[in-house]
Structures are given as structure tokens and as C-alpha cells.
Amino acid sequence: MKNILMKSCVLLAAGMLATSCSKFDDYTKDPLAASPDQVQVEYFINNSIIGAQMNPDVAERSFILYWKTAGHQHSVTAISGGTYNDGWTSAYYDQVSGWLNSINTAIQVANEQVSKGQAKPYTSNLIQVSRIWRAYLMSEMSDNFGPIPINAFQGENPEFSSVKDVYYFALAELKDASEKLDVTVSNPAGLKDLDPAYGYDYKRWKKYANSMRLRLAMRLSEVDANKAKIEFEAAATTLDNLIITPIEAFQVQEKDGWDALTGVMSRPWNTQPIAASMNNLYLGLGGVKSQDQLSADFSSYIKPANWMGQKFDDHFTTKTNDPSAGYWFDGLPYSIDPRAYKAFIIPGDVSNPDFTNSGGDAVNTVRDLVDDAGNKVKTIDAKYTWNARVAGSWGAKGTKNQVVTYEGTMPRLSNKFRDSKNKRIFFAAWETYFLLAEAAERGWGTPVSGKAAYEAGIKSSFDYWGVSSYLGTYLASQDFNRVGTSVNWDHTTEPNATYTMNYQNGYTGANGTVTVSYPKNDLYKNGTVRNDHLTKIITQKFIAQNPWLPLEAWNDQRRLGLPFFENPAIETPLVNLPALNSSNYMTSNIKFFPQRIKYPSSLPNANVKGYEQAKSFLNGDDAVLTPLWWAKQQ
């Protein structure tokens, strides 16, 4: 047993000197761990699951600044502009290595107990639970970096494996572990307290394993379609085997403080304003009017359906393919997806119990536009307005604009996700349904039709947000959002290329009309399709995954080029996105978006051979712009 425990302390990669090995003495002193020969496996499982909730240090850097930024769930430039921070990466790499260390130790200890005849009636199930959770952790780590070790803890310098091998291994583990779970096993009193997700309800662990198989199988859809189909269909035999209800979601309760269970989005200085990509999907989608969603206090601020806003050529970037570029929306939209006002708070809505009040900047809605000398050109009151800032380089326009980077003037994440009282979701029912809808659209065998799964996914999301009263109107709507996609499954008519909107010159007050084009998403069907079934599915999946699953949002965009992501502003060059320039910013290209996270700088020093293996499997440089194996390669 001691040999196994010592092997579990071998470095998975650089930077793991402070993980499980150094804390083994603490484990054995814990009341749940009797001695090195009688270690409770569930302790290591609990340690891994709780650790993966991310303490505020790593959460801010990975979940917020990497995942939510790359996944366009909020507006920050950072990695969306191609930048990379070795400190942020090291923090996450060390942590995920530790979580894998703990779960691998759980498996090793449990197998040793079985081989010595010391197993408890539920030990075999703990092995299967550990394998299921390990498969998730491996997919998370691989989706960030690419090649990672599979058979770690065999020596000081583990071998790295290709992304394909990682996924094949994870899929095989999920299949075998779910089949070996014995749901008839009774647990002793107190065991459930050591599983923060499911309380060792083995039926729900089995459902999670099968739904994870759907997720990982679908990841291979563009590069290994036959394998993807086989794995998906094997896991999707019946709905009863999958996560389809709220209680079956894999989620962990957060708590206030400063530890791994502290809210993953809780840091008050991260305002997390709405992203332009998210806003473009929300606007007009579903045909639900703002006046039907908001109180009468907002009525005078709601603009007509054909209102574009105020145009400020000298202060708002136009060098991006965001269809709203150049405009400030001086009110509230005529219609918007009903989840928008729940996820993000309206500036100045201080009576809203979900208003994120972090001080004076949060409640102040009045800011200026200035000239080159710093003199005021225009004062804007953003109270009861709705805007989204495009990330990137705004150049001189950004220097003169005091509005769009200010906390009190932009819709920002609701406080309900920041107060550490929620449950962090890793997998919810809506994702199962949207995966089934995509599979049906591909012609794969599914237990429900594509339309039924699509609408069930939307319903599941609406139920979560408490907006189910709008569901009928929403599902029937043929209104296009700002990128040319509607909700109604049977409405696949493509929008006209352009439409006419009214606007006002923000400086002079003169009114005018403008012809607006729907953005061309060259990453999907060469930009010729905006409203087919797959676009609808991924649009709804993207909205539903906000804000808990930004990594999955980023994964889908890398895999499919969906939903439409606007390019970063390019008023001045972005040195980390050299392919994006002032002559091509109206087109979409994978070279304009981050594709992965670089390995920490300590890795090549600690494991030269492993690092060289990893680079060879990348088929490219260890760089942010190198696509992963399963991602869109055009």
C-alpha cells in the first residue's frame, strides 16, 4: 500500500511538488483515513471532486480569463486577442494535475484493497466512479492543452499521448466503468457525504457516464465520424440511461470563503460584462418583447424593433465584423431572448436583487466620450441601456471612450452567480438533449427525434432560468437574431442578406437609415448558411451553457465554427493575432481565434522527453493558435 501511495506522488508534470504526496500525512491523520493500510478510497475521490471546483486563484485565471473569454461568454480581450499568461497557465496546470493525482490514487488504492481481499462491498463501485470522474478530468485537461499523459504515475517523467488516444481511452473507460457499476449496492451511513456531486447515487453516476460518452463522442464528429457515431449510439440507447432531469445534473454546491468550493465566478473585480457574441445571439431571438419581460418602469426606454442606436464614428470601433459595430444602443431592445435579463443585469437597475453592487463604479451610469485632448465631447447616461463591447484593440477610439470599459455602463453577470450560493454545473439535462438533437441531424441513431430533443433542450434551459411562461411564443418564433438565426425548428428559411434600420448620429442628433448586413460566418459552410438545424442547435446550446460551461462553448466553436464569433477589433494591430488585419477583418478564420493553451514554461525543463512528445502530437507549434486534433482545421 505504501508503495502505491508513494507512486501516486510522482510528478504528472512540472509544478506538482505541492500536491497529494506532500499532504499524505494530512490524509492519514484525517478521521476518515485510519492508517496507510486502511485508507478510505472515498477520501481521495472527494478531494479530487472538490479540488476541481477551483479555488479563487485558479478559477479567476482559468475559468474566467481563459475559458469564459475564449468561449465569448463575456467581453475581455486577454486570450481572445491571442495573448498567453504563463502564470495563469501554471496555476491551472498544477491544479488539474493534482486532481488527477488524487483520483488516480483512489483507483490504485482501491485495486490494491481488492487484490488483498480487504475490499468493502462498495469498493468496486468506488473504482468505477473514480474512472468516470478521471475520464472527465482528462478531457478537461486535454481540451485546454491537447496531448496529455494517459498512463501517468509510472515514473517521474510520464509519457504523453495524442489527443486521439486520450479520447479513445476516456471513451473506453466511460463505457467499461458504467457497465461495471452495480446500482444494487447499498452504502453505509455517511458515505454519501463524501460525494459532493451525487452522494454516491450509483444510478446517477451511470447516467453521467453515458452522457459524458455523448459529449466526448460528439467531439470527434468532424475528424473521426465513424468512431463518433459508434460510441454515441452505444451510449444513447434509451433516454433513461442519460441525464435528462435537473436532479440528475452533475453539480456541486458552492460556498462563500476562500477555498475550492468558493464560487468560481465570485471575484468582485471581474465584472464579466456581456460579450458581443452572446448579445448578437440574444437580440431578437424568440420574439419575446422586452415590455412583456420587464416592469412598466422600463417602458419608456424600450426602442422600436428597427432601431440600431446612436452612431459614434470617432469613439466606437468599426474594424470588426460585429454587426452592431460603431453603435451605442441608447435604450433596451424591442425583443430579446428571455434568459438575457436573467443572466446579465441592466445598467442602473439597482433595485434588482441580482444587481452586482461592488461599489461606486457599479452604480454610476454616467460617463463621457472625449477628444484627443481629453475634453468632453458627449456625456452618456447608460441607465437602462443594453450594449456589448467587442474585445480587441480599439486604438485611439478606445482611449477616448470612457463608457464601454466601465462597470456601471454595461450589462454584467448577475449576482446570483457571484455570491457562492449556487451549484456549479458540470453537465446538465439541456446538454444531453442538444447532443441528441445534433446526432439526429447527422443521421445517427437516437431515442428521440432531432426536433423533440431540440425543443426539450430549450425547455430544460427555460426551466432552469425560470422563464417557462415564454416557451410557447419562443419555440414558435421565426424572428431572426442579429446573426440571422431563428428559433422555430421548422423555419429554415435563410434571412435576406441585408435589412434596413433607423439610427441617430450621436454627435449631431440627426436621424438616418442604414443598411445592415448579417455577418458572414466563413467557418461554417463557407458563410452561406445561417439558419439550418445545426446552427439552431448550437445557438441554443451556447446560450444554455452560459455561464457554467464556457469550456464547452469554446469547444463547440473550435469544433464546428458555431455559433458565430465576431473578430476582435483591429483599430491597431493585435501582435498575437498576426493573420488578422485591416484588410480581412470582415471574414472569419480560425487564425483569428485561440485554439488552445500553451503548456507552462516549466514543463520542457521538468520533462524534456514528454514535452517533445506533446509537441509532435500537436502537429504544430506549442502555441495558442495551433488547433487541436478534433477542431476545425480550415
C-alpha positions in Angstrom: 0.0 0.0 0.0 2.8 2.4 0.9 4.4 1.8 -2.5 1.2 2.6 -4.3 0.8 5.8 -2.3 4.3 6.9 -3.0 3.9 6.2 -6.7 0.8 8.4 -6.7 3.1 11.3 -5.6 5.2 11.1 -8.8 5.1 14.3 -10.9 2.4 14.2 -13.5 4.1 17.2 -15.0 6.0 20.3 -14.0 4.9 22.2 -10.9 3.2 19.4 -8.9 5.6 19.4 -6.0 2.9 20.6 -3.6 0.1 18.1 -4.4 -1.0 14.9 -2.9 2.4 13.5 -2.0 3.3 16.3 0.4 -0.1 16.0 2.1 -0.3 12.3 2.6 0.4 12.7 6.3 -2.6 15.0 6.5 -4.7 12.3 4.8 -3.8 9.7 7.3 -4.5 12.0 10.2 -7.9 12.8 9.0 -10.6 10.9 10.9 -11.8 9.4 7.6 -8.4 7.8 6.9 -7.4 5.3 9.6 -3.8 4.3 8.5 -1.7 3.8 5.4 -3.0 0.3 5.2 -6.7 1.2 5.7 -7.0 4.4 3.6 -10.6 5.2 2.7 -10.8 5.5 -1.1 -13.7 7.8 -0.9 -11.5 10.4 0.7 -9.3 10.7 -2.4 -12.4 10.9 -4.6 -13.9 13.6 -2.5 -10.6 15.5 -2.6 -10.4 15.4 -6.4 -14.0 16.5 -7.0 -13.8 19.3 -4.5 -10.5 20.4 -5.8 -11.8 20.6 -9.3 -14.3 23.3 -8.2 -11.2 25.6 -8.4 -10.1 27.9 -5.6 -10.4 31.6 -6.4 -6.8 31.9 -7.6 -7.0 29.3 -10.3 -10.7 30.0 -11.1 -10.0 33.6 -11.9 -7.2 32.6 -14.3 -8.6 29.6 -16.0 -12.4 29.7 -15.7 -12.8 33.5 -16.1 -9.8 34.8 -18.0 -9.3 31.7 -20.3 -12.5 29.8 -20.7 -15.1 32.5 -20.4 -13.0 34.8 -22.6 -12.2 32.2 -25.3 -15.8 31.0 -25.2 -17.1 34.5 -25.7 -19.4 34.4 -22.7 -18.1 37.8 -21.5 -16.1 40.6 -23.0 -12.4 40.6 -22.2 -9.6 40.7 -24.7 -6.9 38.5 -23.0 -6.8 35.1 -24.8 -9.4 36.2 -27.3 -6.7 38.5 -28.6 -4.2 35.6 -28.8 -2.4 36.5 -25.5 -1.0 34.0 -23.1 0.0 34.2 -19.5 2.4 31.6 -18.2 1.4 32.3 -14.6 -2.3 31.7 -15.3 -1.4 28.5 -17.1 0.9 27.2 -14.4 -1.8 27.8 -11.8 -4.3 25.7 -13.7 -1.8 23.0 -14.9 -0.6 22.4 -11.4 -4.2 22.2 -10.0 -5.6 19.8 -12.7 -2.5 17.6 -12.2 -3.3 17.4 -8.5 -7.0 16.5 -9.1 -5.8 13.7 -11.4 -3.2 12.7 -8.9 -5.9 12.2 -6.3 -8.3 10.3 -8.5 -5.5 8.0 -9.8 -4.6 7.3 -6.2 -8.2 6.4 -5.4 -8.1 3.8 -8.2 -4.7 2.4 -7.2 -5.6 2.1 -3.5 -9.0 0.5 -4.3 -7.5 -2.0 -6.6 -4.8 -2.9 -4.0 -7.6 -3.4 -1.4 -9.4 -5.7 -3.8 -6.3 -7.7 -4.6 -5.6 -8.2 -0.9 -9.2 -9.2 -0.1 -9.6 -6.0 2.0 -12.4 -4.5 -0.2 -15.7 -3.4 1.2 -19.0 -4.2 -0.6 -19.0 -0.9 -2.3 -15.2 -0.7 -3.2 -15.7 -1.9 -6.7 -18.2 0.9 -7.3 -15.8 3.4 -6.0 -13.3 2.3 -8.6 -15.9 2.8 -11.3 -16.9 6.2 -10.0 -13.2 7.2 -10.0 -12.7 6.1 -13.5 -15.7 8.1 -14.7 -14.5 11.2 -12.9 -11.0 10.6 -14.2 -12.3 10.5 -17.8 -13.9 13.9 -17.3 -10.7 15.4 -15.8 -8.6 14.0 -18.7 -11.0 15.5 -21.2 -10.9 18.9 -19.5 -7.1 18.9 -19.4 -6.8 17.8 -23.0 -9.3 20.3 -24.2 -7.1 23.0 -22.8 -3.6 21.8 -23.8 -4.1 18.9 -26.3 -1.8 15.9 -25.7 -1.5 14.8 -22.1 -0.3 11.7 -20.2 -2.7 8.7 -20.1 -0.7 6.3 -18.0 0.8 8.7 -15.5 2.3 7.7 -12.1 4.5 5.1 -13.7 7.7 7.1 -13.3 9.0 10.6 -12.8 8.5 11.6 -16.4 5.2 10.3 -17.8 4.7 9.6 -21.4 2.4 12.0 -23.3 -0.3 10.7 -25.6 -2.1 12.2 -28.6 -5.4 13.8 -28.3 -6.9 10.9 -30.3 -5.5 8.4 -27.8 -6.7 10.4 -24.8 -10.2 10.5 -26.2 -10.3 6.8 -27.2 -9.0 6.0 -23.7 -11.6 8.2 -22.0 -14.5 6.8 -24.1 -13.4 3.2 -23.3 -13.2 4.0 -19.6 -16.6 5.5 -19.5 -18.1 2.5 -21.3 -16.5 -0.1 -19.1 -16.9 1.7 -15.8 -20.6 2.4 -16.4 -21.2 -1.3 -17.2 -19.4 -2.4 -14.1 -21.3 -0.1 -11.7 -23.6 -2.2 -9.5 -26.6 0.0 -8.8 -28.0 -2.5 -6.3 -25.1 -2.0 -3.8 -26.2 -0.4 -0.5 -23.9 2.2 1.0 -23.1 2.6 4.7 -24.3 5.6 6.6 -22.2 8.7 6.0 -20.7 7.6 2.7 -22.9 9.9 0.7 -21.4 12.9 2.5 -18.1 12.2 0.7 -19.5 12.6 -2.8 -20.3 16.3 -3.3 -22.0 15.7 -6.7 -24.2 12.6 -6.4 -23.9 11.4 -2.8 -22.9 8.0 -4.2 -26.2 7.5 -6.0 -24.8 5.0 -8.5 -27.8 5.3 -10.9 -26.9 9.0 -11.4 -23.2 8.2 -11.8 -24.1 5.7 -14.5 -26.3 8.4 -16.3 -23.4 10.9 -16.0 -21.0 8.3 -17.6 -23.3 7.8 -20.5 -24.0 11.5 -21.1 -20.2 12.1 -20.9 -19.8 9.5 -23.6 -22.2 11.5 -25.8 -20.2 14.7 -25.2 -16.8 13.1 -25.9 -18.1 11.1 -28.9 -19.6 14.2 -30.5 -16.2 16.0 -30.0 -14.9 13.6 -32.7 -17.6 14.3 -35.2 -15.6 16.3 -37.6 -12.4 14.2 -37.6 -13.4 10.7 -36.8 -17.1 10.4 -37.7 -17.4 6.6 -37.7 -15.9 6.3 -34.2 -18.1 9.2 -33.0 -21.2 7.6 -34.4 -20.4 4.1 -32.9 -19.6 5.5 -29.5 -22.6 7.9 -29.4 -25.2 5.3 -30.5 -23.9 2.8 -27.9 -24.4 5.3 -25.1 -27.7 6.7 -26.4 -29.8 3.6 -26.5 -32.6 5.0 -24.2 -33.3 8.3 -22.5 -33.4 6.5 -19.2 -29.7 5.9 -19.3 -28.9 9.6 -19.7 -29.1 12.9 -17.7 -32.5 14.3 -18.6 -33.8 15.9 -15.4 -32.5 18.7 -13.2 -31.8 16.3 -10.3 -29.5 14.2 -12.4 -27.2 17.1 -13.4 -23.6 16.8 -12.3 -23.3 19.9 -10.0 -21.6 20.8 -6.8 -22.7 23.3 -4.2 -20.6 26.4 -3.8 -19.9 28.2 -0.5 -18.6 31.5 0.5 -15.0 31.9 1.6 -11.6 31.3 0.0 -11.2 27.6 -0.8 -12.0 25.2 -3.6 -15.8 25.5 -3.0 -15.8 29.2 -3.3 -17.9 30.4 -6.2 -16.0 30.0 -9.4 -17.2 33.4 -10.7 -17.1 35.2 -7.3 -14.3 37.7 -7.6 -15.8 41.2 -7.5 -13.2 42.8 -9.7 -14.1 40.5 -12.6 -17.2 42.4 -13.8 -17.8 39.8 -16.6 -19.7 42.1 -19.0 -21.8 40.5 -21.7 -19.9 39.5 -24.8 -20.8 40.8 -28.3 -21.2 37.2 -29.5 -23.7 36.4 -26.7 -25.6 39.6 -27.3 -25.9 39.1 -31.1 -27.4 35.7 -30.4 -29.8 37.1 -27.8 -31.1 40.1 -29.7 -34.5 39.5 -31.3 -34.2 35.7 -30.8 -37.5 34.1 -29.9 -39.7 37.2 -30.5 -40.4 37.8 -26.8 -40.8 41.5 -26.2 -39.0 43.4 -23.6 -42.2 45.1 -22.5 -43.6 41.6 -21.6 -40.5 40.7 -19.6 -39.9 44.0 -17.7 -41.9 46.2 -15.4 -43.6 49.4 -16.5 -40.6 51.3 -15.1 -38.6 50.4 -18.2 -41.3 51.0 -20.9 -40.1 54.4 -22.0 -36.6 53.0 -22.5 -37.6 50.2 -24.9 -36.7 51.0 -28.5 -38.6 50.0 -31.7 -37.6 46.8 -33.5 -35.9 48.7 -36.3 -33.7 50.9 -34.1 -29.9 50.5 -34.4 -28.9 53.1 -31.9 -26.6 56.1 -31.9 -23.6 56.2 -34.2 -20.3 57.5 -32.9 -17.7 57.1 -35.6 -14.8 58.6 -33.6 -15.4 56.6 -30.4 -16.7 53.1 -31.3 -14.7 50.6 -33.3 -15.8 49.7 -36.8 -13.0 47.4 -37.6 -14.7 44.1 -36.7 -17.4 42.0 -38.3 -19.7 42.5 -35.4 -23.0 43.7 -37.0 -23.5 46.3 -34.2 -20.1 47.8 -34.6 -19.9 51.6 -34.4 -23.2 52.0 -32.5 -24.2 52.7 -28.9 -27.7 51.3 -28.2 -29.3 54.1 -26.1 -32.1 52.0 -24.6 -33.4 48.5 -24.3 -34.1 46.1 -27.2 -37.6 45.6 -28.6 -37.3 41.9 -28.1 -34.6 39.6 -26.7 -34.1 36.1 -25.5 -35.8 36.0 -22.0 -32.7 34.4 -20.5 -30.7 37.6 -21.2 -32.2 39.7 -18.5 -31.7 36.9 -16.0 -28.1 36.2 -16.8 -27.0 39.9 -17.1 -28.2 42.9 -15.2 -29.4 46.1 -16.9 -27.2 49.0 -16.0 -28.7 51.2 -13.4 -31.3 48.6 -12.3 -30.2 48.9 -8.6 -33.4 47.6 -7.2 -32.9 44.2 -8.9 -31.9 41.7 -6.2 -29.4 40.3 -8.6 -27.7 43.6 -9.2 -24.0 43.2 -8.7 -23.0 46.1 -6.5 -19.3 46.3 -5.9 -19.2 50.0 -5.1 -19.5 53.3 -6.8 -18.4 52.1 -10.2 -21.2 49.6 -10.3 -24.0 52.2 -9.6 -22.6 55.1 -11.7 -24.0 55.0 -15.2 -22.8 58.4 -16.4 -19.6 58.6 -18.5 -18.0 60.7 -21.2 -16.7 60.5 -24.7 -13.7 62.8 -25.0 -11.5 64.2 -27.8 -7.8 63.7 -28.3 -7.0 66.4 -25.7 -9.3 64.8 -23.1 -12.0 67.4 -23.5 -15.6 66.2 -23.2 -17.4 65.6 -26.5 -20.5 63.9 -25.2 -21.9 62.7 -21.9 -23.7 59.4 -22.0 -26.1 58.1 -19.3 -26.2 54.3 -19.7 -29.0 53.8 -17.3 -31.4 51.2 -18.7 -29.4 50.7 -21.9 -28.2 47.4 -23.4 -24.8 47.2 -25.1 -21.9 44.7 -25.6 -18.3 45.7 -26.2 -16.3 43.9 -28.8 -13.0 42.7 -27.5 -9.7 43.5 -29.2 -7.8 46.7 -30.0 -9.8 49.9 -30.1 -6.8 52.1 -30.5 -7.4 55.8 -30.2 -11.2 55.3 -30.1 -10.8 53.2 -27.0 -8.7 55.9 -25.3 -11.4 58.5 -25.9 -14.3 56.2 -24.9 -14.9 56.1 -21.1 -18.1 54.3 -21.5 -17.6 50.8 -22.9 -15.0 49.5 -20.4 -16.8 50.8 -17.3 -18.6 48.5 -14.9 -21.7 50.7 -14.3 -22.5 51.2 -18.0 -22.5 47.6 -19.4 -24.8 44.6 -18.7 -22.7 42.3 -16.5 -23.1 38.9 -14.9 -26.0 38.6 -12.4 -25.1 38.4 -8.7 -26.8 35.1 -8.4 -23.7 33.5 -10.0 -21.2 35.5 -7.9 -22.4 35.1 -4.3 -21.2 31.5 -3.9 -24.7 30.2 -3.1 -25.3 28.4 -6.3 -24.4 25.0 -7.6 -21.6 24.8 -10.2 -22.9 22.8 -13.1 -20.6 20.4 -15.0 -23.3 18.6 -17.0 -27.0 19.4 -17.3 -30.0 17.9 -19.0 -30.1 20.5 -21.7 -26.7 19.4 -23.0 -27.9 15.8 -23.3 -30.8 17.0 -25.4 -28.8 19.2 -27.6 -26.3 16.4 -28.2 -29.1 14.1 -29.2 -30.5 16.8 -31.5 -27.1 17.2 -33.2 -26.7 13.4 -33.5 -30.2 13.0 -35.1 -29.4 15.8 -37.5 -26.3 13.8 -38.5 -28.4 10.7 -39.1 -27.2 8.8 -36.1 -29.5 6.5 -34.1 -31.1 8.3 -31.2 -34.0 7.5 -28.9 -35.8 10.8 -29.8 -36.2 12.9 -32.9 -34.0 15.9 -33.6 -36.9 18.3 -33.2 -38.1 16.7 -30.0 -34.6 16.8 -28.5 -34.0 20.4 -29.6 -37.2 21.6 -28.0 -36.7 19.6 -24.9 -33.2 21.2 -24.5 -34.7 24.6 -24.8 -37.4 23.7 -22.3 -34.8 22.4 -19.8 -32.9 25.6 -20.1 -36.0 27.8 -19.7 -37.0 25.8 -16.6 -33.6 26.5 -15.1 -33.9 30.2 -15.7 -37.5 30.4 -14.6 -38.8 31.8 -17.9 -41.0 28.9 -18.9 -44.0 31.1 -19.4 -42.4 32.4 -22.6 -41.7 28.9 -24.0 -44.6 28.6 -26.4 -44.0 32.0 -28.0 -40.3 31.3 -28.2 -40.5 27.9 -29.9 -42.9 29.2 -32.5 -40.9 32.3 -33.3 -39.5 32.9 -36.8 -37.8 36.1 -35.9 -34.1 36.3 -36.7 -31.5 37.3 -34.2 -28.6 39.7 -35.1 -26.7 36.9 -36.8 -29.7 35.6 -38.9 -30.8 32.6 -36.9 -34.4 31.9 -35.6 -35.8 29.5 -33.0 -38.5 27.6 -34.7 -37.2 24.2 -35.8 -39.2 24.0 -39.0 -38.3 27.5 -40.0 -35.1 27.1 -42.0 -35.6 29.9 -44.5 -32.4 31.9 -44.8 -32.7 35.6 -44.0 -32.1 38.2 -46.6 -28.5 39.3 -46.8 -29.3 42.8 -45.5 -32.0 44.7 -43.7 -32.8 48.4 -43.0 -32.5 50.0 -39.6 -33.0 53.5 -38.2 -30.3 55.3 -36.3 -29.2 58.6 -35.0 -25.9 60.5 -35.4 -24.7 60.5 -31.8 -22.9 63.8 -32.2 -25.5 65.9 -34.1 -28.7 64.2 -33.3 -29.6 63.8 -37.0 -31.7 60.8 -37.8 -31.0 58.4 -40.7 -31.3 54.9 -42.1 -28.7 52.3 -42.6 -28.4 49.0 -44.4 -27.1 46.4 -42.1 -25.7 43.0 -43.2 -26.0 39.8 -41.4 -22.4 38.6 -40.6 -20.9 36.0 -42.9 -19.5 33.1 -40.9 -16.9 31.7 -43.2 -16.1 28.9 -40.7 -19.5 27.2 -41.3 -20.5 26.2 -44.8 -18.4 29.0 -46.2 -20.7 31.6 -44.7 -23.7 30.6 -46.9 -25.9 29.2 -44.1 -27.2 31.0 -41.0 -30.4 29.2 -40.2 -30.2 25.5 -40.6 -30.9 22.9 -37.9 -27.3 22.6 -36.7 -27.0 26.4 -36.4 -30.1 26.5 -34.3 -28.9 23.6 -32.1 -25.6 25.1 -31.3 -27.1 28.6 -30.8 -29.4 27.2 -28.2 -26.7 25.0 -26.6 -24.3 28.0 -26.4 -27.0 30.2 -24.7 -28.0 27.3 -22.3 -24.4 26.6 -21.3 -23.9 30.2 -20.1 -22.4 30.8 -17.6 -21.4 27.4 -16.1 -19.8 25.7 -19.1 -17.6 28.2 -21.0 -15.1 25.5 -21.9 -17.9 23.6 -23.7 -18.9 26.8 -25.5 -15.3 27.2 -26.7 -15.1 23.5 -27.6 -18.1 23.7 -29.9 -16.8 26.9 -31.6 -13.5 25.2 -32.2 -15.1 22.0 -33.4 -17.7 23.5 -35.7 -17.1 27.2 -36.2 -20.5 27.7 -34.5 -22.0 29.9 -33.2 -20.8 33.0 -35.0 -18.0 34.7 -33.1 -17.2 38.2 -34.2 -13.5 39.0 -34.8 -11.6 41.1 -32.2 -11.5 44.8 -33.1 -8.4 45.7 -35.1 -8.2 49.5 -34.9 -4.5 48.9 -34.3 -2.7 45.6 -34.9 -3.0 42.7 -32.5 0.5 41.3 -32.3 -0.7 37.9 -31.1 -3.1 37.5 -34.0 -0.9 38.4 -36.9 -3.2 37.0 -39.6 -6.0 39.4 -38.6 -5.6 42.8 -40.2 -7.4 45.8 -41.5 -8.0 44.2 -44.9 -9.6 40.9 -43.8 -11.5 41.7 -40.5 -14.9 41.1 -42.2 -14.1 37.5 -42.8 -13.8 34.6 -40.3 -10.8 32.4 -40.0 -9.6 30.0 -37.3 -6.3 32.0 -37.2 -8.3 34.8 -35.6 -9.4 32.8 -32.6 -7.5 31.0 -29.8 -7.3 27.2 -30.3 -5.6 26.0 -27.1 -3.5 27.0 -24.1 0.3 26.7 -24.3 2.0 24.3 -21.8 3.5 26.0 -18.8 7.1 27.1 -19.3 8.3 24.7 -16.6 7.2 21.6 -18.5 10.1 21.4 -21.0 12.6 21.8 -18.2 11.0 19.1 -16.0 10.1 16.6 -18.7 12.0 17.2 -21.9 11.0 13.9 -23.5 7.4 14.3 -22.6 7.3 17.9 -23.9 8.8 16.8 -27.2 6.2 14.0 -27.5 3.4 16.5 -26.8 4.7 18.9 -29.5 5.0 16.1 -32.0 1.4 15.1 -31.4 0.2 18.7 -31.8 1.4 18.7 -35.4 2.3 22.3 -34.9 3.9 24.7 -32.5 3.2 24.8 -28.8 1.2 28.0 -29.4 -2.3 29.4 -28.7 -3.2 29.3 -32.4 -2.4 25.6 -33.0 -5.7 23.7 -33.5 -6.3 20.5 -31.6 -6.9 17.3 -33.4 -10.7 17.3 -33.2 -11.1 21.0 -34.1 -12.0 22.6 -37.4 -8.8 22.8 -39.4 -9.6 25.0 -42.3 
